[in-house]
Amino acid sequence: MLFILLSIAGIMLIGYFIYWYISPIQRWKRRLDLKQHEIHFYALYAKVDGFSLSQEARQKSDAFEYTYGEIYFMSFIALLSLVKPGPCTRFYDLGSGTGKAVLSAAMVFKLEHCCGIERFFTLHEAAVQQKRLFEKHPNYINKIDIIQFIHDDFLKIDFSDATLVFINATAFMGSLWDNLSQKTASLAPGAIVITTSKPLISPCFAVQKTTYVEMSWGVVIAYIQQRLPVAKIKNTDMFSV
Ligand SMILES: C[S@@+](CC[C@H](N)C(=O)[O-])C[C@H]1O[C@@H](n2cnc3c(N)ncnc32)[C@H](O)[C@@H]1O
């Protein structure tokens, strides 16, 4: 009897070891210290309601492309991990809302620059406020200089220095999507653009990978696209490359 109990305990111990130390997902979480970052992230945003802020802001001017939605921390970090951001990465979130994508990327990865552009002032202000709180946290004090939030229309801002761009694009369509797709042609060859729900409409990019990512409104497809060198672009007549 004792032998059987010891055997079961041994098997459970080995299973536990495999789960925590060998499973690739657990290894990834430990390598990036994601449990700690996730706790800090949700504590940081506990009192911020981007949906209400957006609804309030849209009373004056509304359009389908202003529909609000947000990333979920773990799913978004899993998505970014696929492109391995590093110390030379200049990250932009186009339509940054309350800054969740920017601050979660800055928390987890060592980046050169991390910038969000948002057209609604109340959402932008919330992002700036969260940045102030974030920078006070002892774990993130060395990230102070890399984070920037810009209050403007992303079509008016030069983001050609970006090496990694995130566009939560499910609600972006029509001329906005055409113009934004065209604007991404200003990125240098090799730059990565991640879009949700649809790829860019541009011959300057090639889809490298698709995956699924969970957002506040459900699971969506994400397209990881890379800016091609000029020599590899077909049909350039409609785009300035
Ligand atoms: C789906 S939300 C994404 C928020 C954030 N990126 C995230 O994933 O958590 C899209 C955001 O884009 C903003 N937006 C829409 N058109 C914009 C424009 N032309 N310039 C800047 N921001 C814009 C909206 O106000 C909204 O906050």
Ligand as a Chemical Component Dictionary entry (heavy atoms), coordinates in Angstrom:
data_LIG
# 
_chem_comp.id                   LIG 
_chem_comp.type                 NON-POLYMER 
_chem_comp.pdbx_formal_charge   0 
_chem_comp.three_letter_code    LIG 
# 
loop_
_chem_comp_atom.comp_id 
_chem_comp_atom.atom_id 
_chem_comp_atom.alt_atom_id 
_chem_comp_atom.type_symbol 
_chem_comp_atom.charge 
_chem_comp_atom.model_Cartn_x 
_chem_comp_atom.model_Cartn_y 
_chem_comp_atom.model_Cartn_z 
_chem_comp_atom.pdbx_ordinal 
LIG C1  C1  C 0  -9.748  49.187 -30.960 1  
LIG S1  S1  S 1  -9.100  50.599 -30.111 2  
LIG C2  C2  C 0  -7.482  49.976 -29.705 3  
LIG C3  C3  C 0  -6.854  50.541 -28.445 4  
LIG C4  C4  C 0  -5.465  49.980 -28.136 5  
LIG N1  N1  N 0  -4.614  50.018 -29.294 6  
LIG C5  C5  C 0  -5.552  48.550 -27.672 7  
LIG O1  O1  O 0  -5.408  47.654 -28.505 8  
LIG O2  O2  O -1 -5.751  48.330 -26.467 9  
LIG C6  C6  C 0  -8.748  51.668 -31.501 10 
LIG C7  C7  C 0  -8.375  53.074 -31.105 11 
LIG O3  O3  O 0  -8.004  53.814 -32.279 12 
LIG C8  C8  C 0  -8.396  55.161 -32.092 13 
LIG N2  N2  N 0  -8.414  55.813 -33.414 14 
LIG C9  C9  C 0  -9.295  55.633 -34.436 15 
LIG N3  N3  N 0  -8.955  56.386 -35.498 16 
LIG C10 C10 C 0  -7.834  57.062 -35.152 17 
LIG C11 C11 C 0  -7.002  58.008 -35.828 18 
LIG N4  N4  N 0  -7.260  58.393 -37.078 19 
LIG N5  N5  N 0  -5.906  58.497 -35.187 20 
LIG C12 C12 C 0  -5.624  58.099 -33.911 21 
LIG N6  N6  N 0  -6.390  57.220 -33.214 22 
LIG C13 C13 C 0  -7.471  56.701 -33.831 23 
LIG C14 C14 C 0  -9.743  55.023 -31.411 24 
LIG O4  O4  O 0  -10.123 56.215 -30.759 25 
LIG C15 C15 C 0  -9.474  53.869 -30.430 26 
LIG O5  O5  O 0  -9.038  54.347 -29.190 27 
# 
loop_
_chem_comp_bond.comp_id 
_chem_comp_bond.atom_id_1 
_chem_comp_bond.atom_id_2 
_chem_comp_bond.value_order 
_chem_comp_bond.pdbx_ordinal 
LIG C1  S1  SING 1  
LIG S1  C2  SING 2  
LIG S1  C6  SING 3  
LIG C2  C3  SING 4  
LIG C3  C4  SING 5  
LIG C4  N1  SING 6  
LIG C4  C5  SING 7  
LIG C5  O1  DOUB 8  
LIG C5  O2  SING 9  
LIG C6  C7  SING 10 
LIG C7  O3  SING 11 
LIG C7  C15 SING 12 
LIG O3  C8  SING 13 
LIG C8  N2  SING 14 
LIG C8  C14 SING 15 
LIG N2  C9  SING 16 
LIG N2  C13 SING 17 
LIG C9  N3  DOUB 18 
LIG N3  C10 SING 19 
LIG C10 C11 SING 20 
LIG C10 C13 DOUB 21 
LIG C11 N4  SING 22 
LIG C11 N5  DOUB 23 
LIG N5  C12 SING 24 
LIG C12 N6  DOUB 25 
LIG N6  C13 SING 26 
LIG C14 O4  SING 27 
LIG C14 C15 SING 28 
LIG C15 O5  SING 29 
# 
